[in-house]
């Protein structure tokens, strides 16, 4: 049995669809000295924001194996501000992985509108970091 590891995550989202509306983006999980590209698809009941491109950074905690990372995530807790213009949101999947992301306050402050976020790994493009 392996020990749970925390990886670093960065996500770029087009049209803020990761947070409201229907949309998606791309990201990279850095886990056990490798970079794993992934895609993000988010669905919610809110309205789609205007055209924008936002970058979010954070961590993915409680990963026992790489296969724990992909899947469907839901929002846990309430989003909050961590500083002027910066907010944070936490997502959790059924395998216990918790992703904590920080980004522009305008995008993350509406995190309560998320109903689900689906992450899919693209292991064919993984690389040592």
C-alpha positions in Angstrom: 0.0 0.0 0.0 1.4 3.4 -1.0 1.3 6.5 1.1 -1.0 9.4 0.0 0.8 12.2 -1.8 0.0 15.8 -2.5 0.5 17.0 -6.1 0.6 20.5 -7.6 -2.1 21.5 -10.0 -2.4 24.3 -12.5 -5.6 24.9 -14.6 -6.3 27.3 -17.4 -10.0 27.8 -18.1 -11.7 29.4 -21.1 -14.8 31.5 -20.5 -14.7 30.7 -16.8 -16.9 27.7 -17.7 -15.0 25.6 -15.1 -16.8 27.7 -12.5 -20.1 28.7 -14.1 -22.0 27.7 -17.1 -20.8 24.8 -19.3 -17.2 24.9 -20.4 -13.8 23.5 -19.7 -10.1 23.9 -19.7 -6.8 22.2 -19.5 -4.4 21.6 -16.6 -1.3 19.8 -15.4 -1.0 17.6 -12.3 2.6 17.3 -11.0 2.7 14.0 -9.1 5.7 11.9 -8.1 8.1 13.9 -10.3 6.0 13.7 -13.5 3.7 16.1 -15.2 0.3 14.7 -16.2 -1.9 16.8 -18.5 -5.6 16.7 -18.0 -8.8 18.2 -19.2 -11.6 19.8 -17.1 -15.3 19.9 -18.0 -17.6 21.8 -15.7 -21.3 21.9 -15.6 -23.5 24.1 -13.5 -26.9 25.8 -13.2 -25.4 29.3 -13.4 -25.0 31.6 -16.4 -21.9 31.4 -18.6 -19.5 34.3 -17.9 -18.2 36.5 -20.7 -15.2 35.4 -22.8 -12.2 35.2 -20.5 -9.1 33.1 -19.9 -8.2 32.4 -16.2 -5.4 30.5 -14.6 -5.8 28.7 -11.3 -3.1 27.1 -9.2 -3.2 24.9 -6.2 -2.7 21.4 -4.9 -4.4 17.9 -5.1 -4.2 16.1 -1.7 -4.8 12.5 -0.6 -3.7 10.9 -3.9 -2.7 7.2 -3.2 -2.3 6.3 -6.9 -2.5 8.3 -10.1 -5.8 6.6 -10.9 -7.3 8.4 -7.9 -7.1 11.8 -9.6 -9.4 11.6 -12.6 -13.2 11.6 -12.0 -16.1 13.7 -11.0 -15.6 16.3 -8.3 -18.0 18.4 -6.3 -17.5 21.6 -4.3 -16.8 21.2 -0.6 -17.2 24.0 1.9 -17.8 27.6 0.8 -15.3 29.5 -1.4 -13.5 32.2 0.4 -11.1 35.1 -0.2 -7.5 34.7 0.6 -6.4 38.2 -0.3 -7.2 41.2 -2.4 -8.5 39.9 -5.7 -7.7 36.2 -4.9 -10.2 33.5 -3.8 -10.0 29.8 -3.2 -12.3 26.8 -3.9 -12.1 23.2 -2.9 -13.3 20.2 -4.9 -13.5 16.5 -3.7 -14.0 13.3 -5.6 -15.4 10.0 -4.3 -11.8 8.6 -3.9 -11.1 11.3 -1.3 -8.8 13.5 -3.5 -9.2 17.1 -2.5 -8.2 19.8 -5.0 -7.7 23.3 -3.6 -7.4 26.0 -6.3 -6.6 29.7 -6.0 -7.4 32.2 -8.7 -9.0 35.5 -9.6 -11.7 36.4 -7.1 -14.2 37.2 -9.9 -14.2 33.6 -11.0 -13.9 31.7 -7.8 -16.4 33.7 -5.8 -19.3 32.1 -7.7 -18.1 28.6 -6.9 -21.4 27.8 -5.2 -22.9 27.4 -8.7 -20.8 24.4 -9.6 -22.7 21.1 -9.7 -19.9 18.9 -10.9 -16.5 19.1 -12.5 -15.1 16.1 -14.5 -11.3 15.6 -14.8 -9.9 13.3 -17.4 -6.2 12.5 -17.5 -4.2 12.4 -20.8 -1.5 10.0 -19.7 -0.1 9.6 -23.2 1.3 13.1 -22.8 2.9 12.8 -19.4 6.5 13.8 -18.9 9.1 14.0 -16.2 9.2 17.4 -14.6 
